[in-house]
């Protein structure tokens, strides 16, 4: 079994790093809305992970991480509620199945880490029929030097028992050299969703699974996806409450 790669991160506020080895930080995007299910078009993430609040007034952990103004919290379909056509299909961390990151305007959204981080990170994503990408930049808001770009292909398949066209999510990891201060999550608006942005582990959520390694692509052009059905190439917008 391949040993899980542990990313070394720069010192970050809120206890992101302790000692010589960084702690695993998993942005689950759950709890940003005060209730579940919730209206996905009205809950903006904003400074929820930066010691501040979301547009819903909820306060999250202070990881020194903020999101651009168009970054929304999408409500995920799960056993406990039906609120969109996006779901993890019961896969992954049961504590990370209510919310995720997406955008309804523009061609991308940004995550800023003012203190900077190094080496790499991982995340889950799902896209029905449109390609996307994740780019790592040395400056805030996608400025400075481009350190890495990872291409994301359509990967939606089938989640039996869940009313969701955008399902299931696939794990991806990316590595880079230098110090990054921002990450750009790009794609067609209302067509791609991200979850479990994880610092300190090559596996989203920080729980290694042997089956994951075949899907993980570490590097500048890495890619992981499963379950894509060619018969579903027609563009389908994410329906939200």
N, C-alpha and C positions, 0 to 999 in steps of 0.2 A: 504494500500500500504506500502510495506516494505521500511523503510527509507534507502536511499543510504548510504553505508559505506564510510566515508572519511578517507583516509589513512594519517597518520601523517608521514612526511618524515624528514630526517635529513637535516640540513642546506646545501644547494648546491649552487654552483656558478651559475651566470646568473639569479638569482632571482627565483629559484625553490621553495623557501619557503618564506612566508611573514607572520610575526607575529606568533601567536600560531598555525595557520592552514596553511597547505601547499597549494600552488596553484596547479591547475590541469595542468599537462604537458602532451600533447598528441604528440607522435612522429608519424606523419602522413606518412612520407617517400615520400611526395609530394614535388616537387621543387628541389630535389637533382640533377636531370638531368636538364640541361638548357632549354630543349624543350620537348614537348610532341606531339606525341609519341616519344619514344627513344629506343635505342638498349640496352636491359636489360643485355646483357652479358658483357658490357663494363663500367658500372657505379657502382663504389664501394663507399659505404657510408663513410668509413674511419672516419674523424674527423668533418663531417658536423655538428653534434650536440655538438661539443666540442670547438666551437670558431674557428675552422679551416675550411678546405675545403674537398669536395668529390674528387674523381678521375677526375670528370668532371670540377673541378675548381670552383664550386658553394660554397658559404659560407652560413652556416645556423646559427640558434640561439645557443648561448653558454649555454648549459645546463650541461656542465661538463660530457657529455656522449660520449664515443667513441666505435667503433665496430672493430672487428678483421678483418684481411686483406681479408678474403674470403666473407665478408658480401656484398651482391649485392643489388641493387635497381631494382626490377622487374617492368616492364611497365604493367599496368593493362588495359585490354580492358574496354572501356566505350563508352558512346554515341559519344564522340569527337574523338575517335581513336581506331584502332585495331592493337595490337602490341604483344599479347601473347595469351595463352588459359586460362588465369586467370582473373577473374573479381569479383567485389563485387555485380554485378547484379543490380546496382542502389541503393543498400541498404546503410544505414549509412550516415555519414557526406558527403555532396556533395563536400566539400573541401578536402576530403581524398579518392579519387577514381582513382588517376593516378599512384601511386607507392606503393610498399610494400617491405618487407625484405625477401630475400631468399638466398640460397647458391648453387653453382654448384660443389664444391669440399669439401671433408671431410664429416664427419657425424654430424657436428654441427657448429654453429658460436656463438661468445660471444659479449655481451654488457657490457662494463665496466662503472661503476659509481664511480669514485675515491673518492668522498666525502662521499659515502655510502648513503643508504636509508633504511627505516624500514617499518614494518607492511605488505605491500603488493603492488600489482599493477594488472593491467588488460590488455588484448590484444585481438585481433581477429586473427583467423587462418583458413586455409583451407588445406586439404590433400585429394587426390583422393582415394588412396587405401593403403597407408602406414601409420603406426603409428609413432608418434613422442613424444616429451616431452619437458618440460621447467623446468630447474633446477636453483635454487637460491643458490649462494655461498657467503661465508663471505669474500673471498679474490678476487683479480682481476684475470681475465682469468680462472675462474673455479677452483681456489685454496682455501685452507682453509677448513672450515666446510660446509657441505651440509645442508642448512637450510630448503629446501623444494623441492619437485619434483611433477610436475603435468603431468599426462599421457594424450596424445592427440590421439583420435581414428580417423580413416577416417570419413569425414563428408560431402564430396562433394555431391551435389544433382543436382538441376536444376535451372537455371536462364533464364526463357523464354525471348527471344529477344536478348540474349547475346551469342556470340560465345565463350563459355568458359566451359571447362570440370572441371576446378578448380573453383567452385562457388556453393553456396555463402559462405561467411566467417561466423564463429560462435564466439560469445563472451565467454571469459573465465577470471576468476579472481583467484588469489592465495594469501594466507596470510602466514606469517611466523613470528617467534620470532627471535630477534637479529638484527644485522645490516648487510646488504648485500652490496657487492661491485661489483658483477657481476651476469649476468644471461646467462645461456647456452640455446640456441634454437637448439634443436636436432631433427634429423630425417634422412630420406634417401635423399641424395642430389638431387636437381631438382624435389622434390616431395612434399614439404611443404612450405607454404608461411605465413608470419606473418604481421600484420598491426596494427596501432593505439595502440602502447605500451603506456599505460597511467599510470602516477603516480598521486595519489590524488583522484582517483575515482575507484569504483569497476565495473564501466561500461566503456568499451573501448570508448575513445573519450570524456568521462565525461558528457554524456547526458543520464540520466536514462530513461529507457523505461520499463513499467510494465511487458511486455512480456519477457523481458530479464531475470528476476529473476529466472524463472523456469530453465533456461539454465546455470545460473552461479553456479559454484561449488567453494566455498571458503574453502581452507584448503590444506593440504599436498597432498591429492589424488583427488582433485576436478577435474571435467570435464564437459564441455558443448559442445554439438554438435547437429545439426539438419540436416534433409534432406539426410541422407546417403542411397544410393541405392545399394543393395547387388548385383544387376546385373552388376555393374561396377567394379568388383573386379580386373579386369585385370590391370596390372601396366601401367600407361600412363605418359610419361615424359612431363614436362612443355615445351611447344614450345615457343621460344622467337625470336624476330626480329634479 
